[in-house]
């Protein structure tokens, strides 16, 4: 997730279309991985899931703002 968040930050600073697309893909992958982890309850505590969901929501909002 942190890698995706970093990519979003770089892409929104540069506003490069390719970087924005790559960041969107990385964020979507992170969302999928989090959903799988939550579905399987891999022994990770609830605080980790909440923090991850917040990071994803912030990065998602940042990307949407950059694309407008």
Secondary structure, 3 states (H helix, E strand, C coil): CHHHHHHHHHHHHHCCHHHHHHHHHHHHHHHHHHHHHHHHCCCCCHHHHHHHHHHHHHHHHHHHHHHC
